[in-house]
Amino acid sequence: MPDVFADLVGQDEAVETLRRAAASAAAVLRAAHAAPSTGKPDVLDALVEEAAGKAPADPGGAMTHAWIFTGPPGSGRSVAARAFAAALQCAHGTGCGRCPGCHTTMTGTHADVRLVVPEGLSIGVNEMRALVLRAASTPSGGRWQIVIIEDADRLTEAAGNALLKAIEEPPPRTVFLLCAPSTHPDDVSVTIRSRCRVVPLRQPPPVAVAEVLVGRDGVAPDVAAWAAAAAQGHVGRARRLARDPEARKRRDAVLAVPRRLTGVGAALDAASALIEAAEAEAEASVAEADAAERAALQTALGAGGTGRGAAGAMRGAAGQLKDLEKRQKSRATRAQRDALDRALVDLAGFYRDALTMALRAPVAPVHTDTAEMAEAGARKWDAEGALRRLEAVLECRAAIEANVKPRIAVEAMMLSLWKG
């Protein structure tokens, strides 16, 4: 059975750092358990403080209480955080992948590992305060209490302040693992960054992604190579393209956009089609979860019961149902923006291909199946025109991230792509 770091593709340097830190943490715990009782309550705390980075003997391999995993989308930030958490909970301190600590952490059932995955547009202060309070408890398994925060760049200012206080004064055996695109102040506040150790991840090379698809998922080598290149190093996206026909159809529709831009009307129609496709994909991805959550809440509130008590409970449930609908709406908005962003990344890849062909750069195209169309575009637009179109796509992504209405941003992009 592979160890817990097996799914971290093309990140040898980061894996080595995490292995050494996990070994350091395990050594601290072994020393604490082996230490003779002195009647002083601070013996274990002193050892844990050493593990928390307050007195590191080996800066390159010492354990610390707060970490930030950074890297582009698809680089494996959350995979690295979860694998490191498993290594910390591993009975052998190596992330063997076989012991109960590794297994329960990787499957998301470990009692001392809490995973925060924002479903909406942000992580609020109430959620963070509750999480920090729970994280202060003593680990039930005797090792570490671990909090993993995916997309830490979505923390509101108040939530970030609540987290900062916990990181500044961490409980003895609590470890915080944050995932964010970068350490830029727009993603992670400077004060939080200054108290964390950063593990930078890089975009995995397509060759490494293709090898994983072939060896682990049984994808044919030619399909794996195509999917890895088309996904631009995003492992999850590559797997979907290789195995999901619907994902390939959506990608084909996006890459057909450049030849549809024949006028103002066609540009606006293309924008509407792109938005509607993202909405449909998002609705399909959250529909099942929404229905299950609503049914569970209604059952908990006494739906289907009889008598005055049940009827009264349902009358008082309106507020809770409204709160649930609000959370689900926020999740649907996030899913729509994520789906739209994937489409924009594909479109940016096409114009990147046109630019490199116009410059005769000796690099392989991202989208091999639309290389002829990109080459035709390169001849028509030249390098400057291809660059302007690429910038229009990137500006659209930035505008949506800054909360510009997606339809407005996409319509402006399509008009820019048409005019050049």
Residue, then its C-alpha position, 0 to 999 in steps of 0.5 A: m500500500p502506498d504511503v500518504f504522500a503518494d498522491l502528491v504529484g511532482q512535489d519532491e522537495a515539499v514531500e521531503t520537508l513534510r517527512r522530516a517535520a513529521a519525523s521530528a514531531a514523532a520524536v518529540l512525542r516519543a521523548a515525552h512518553a519516555a520522560p520520567s515523571t517529575g511531578k511537574p506539569d510542564v515537562l510535556d509542554a516544554l517538549v511540545e513547545e520545541a515541536a511547535g517551533k519555539a526552539p527548533a534545533d533543525p530549522g529545515g526539518a523541525m515541526t511547527h504549530a502553523w503551516i501554509f501550503t501555497g501553489p497554483p490551482g491543481s498543485g495539490r495544496s489540500v492533498a499536501a495538507r491532508a497527507f501531512a496531517a495523516a503523517l502527524q497522526c501516523a502510529h509510526g510517524t512516517g505516514c505509512g498509509r496502513c495504520p489506523g491514524c493514516h487511514t482515518t485521516m485520509t478518509g476524513t473520519h479521524a476524531d482529532v482532524r478537522l477539515v474546513v472546506p468553504e462551501g460559500l464565497s467566504i469563511g465567516v467569523n462565527e464558523m472560525r470561532a467555533l472551530v478554534l474553540r474545538a481545536a483547543s481540546t486535548p487530542s483524544g488519540g494522544r498525538w495532535q489536534i489538527v485543523i485544515i483550512e482549505d481556501a484560507d484566502r476566503l477568510t473574512e477579516a474578522a475570521g482571520n483575526a479569530l484565527l490569528k489569535a489562536i495561532e499566536e497562542p496555540p494550545p500545546r498540541t494543536v496544529f493549523l494547516l492553511c491552504a492558499p494560492s500565495t502568501h500575498p496579503d490579498d490571500v493571507s494576512v501578513t500577520i498570519r503569514s509571519r507566524c506560519r511556515v510556508v510550503p510552496l508547491r509548484q505546478p506539476p509537469p504534464v509528464a508526472v500527471a500523465e504517469v499518475l493517470v496511467g499508473r493509478d487510474g488505468v487511463a490509456p497513455d495517449v489519453a493521459a498525455w492529452a488530458a494532462a496537457a489540456a488540464q495544464g498541470h491540474v491533477g483533478r481536472a486531468r482526471r475528469l477530462a480523461r474519465d468524464p465524457e461530459a467534462r470533455k463536451r463542456r471543454d469542447a464547447v468552450l474552445a469553440v468560442p473563438r470561431r463563434l465571435t463573428g459580431v456583437g450579437a454573436a459575442l453576446d450569445a457566446a457570453s450567455a451560452l458560457i454563463e448558462a453552461a456554468e450555471a447548469e454545471a453548478e446546479a447539477s453538482v450541488a442538487e443532490a447535496d441540497a436535497a439531502e440537507r433539506a430532507a435531513l433538516q426537515t426530518a430533524l424538525g419533525a416533518g411527517g410527524t402528527g399532533r400539535g407538537a409536530a405542527g408547532a415545531m414545523r411552524g417554528a422551523a421557517g427561520q432554520l429553513k431560510d438559513l439553510e437556503k441562504r447557505q445553499k445559495s452561497r454554495a451554488t454561487r461558488a460552484q457556478r464561479d468555479a465552473l466558469d473559472r475552469a472554462l476561462v482557464d481553458l479559453a486562456g490556454f487557447y489564446r496562449d497557444a495562438l500567442t506562442m505560435a505567433l512568436r514561433a516559441p519552441v513550446a508544446p501547445v496546451h490544447t493539441d486538438t485545437a492547434e490548427m485553429a490556434e495557428a490560424g488565429a495566430r496568422k490572423w491576429d499576429a502576436e500583439g492581437a493574441l496577447r490582447r485576447l489572452e489579457a482579456v480572458l485573464e482580466c475577466r477572471a480577475a474581475i469575477e474574483a473581485n465580485v463583478k457580476p459574472r455576466i457583465a464580466v463575460e460579456a465585456m470579455m467576449l466583446s474584447l475578444w471579438k474586437g481584438 
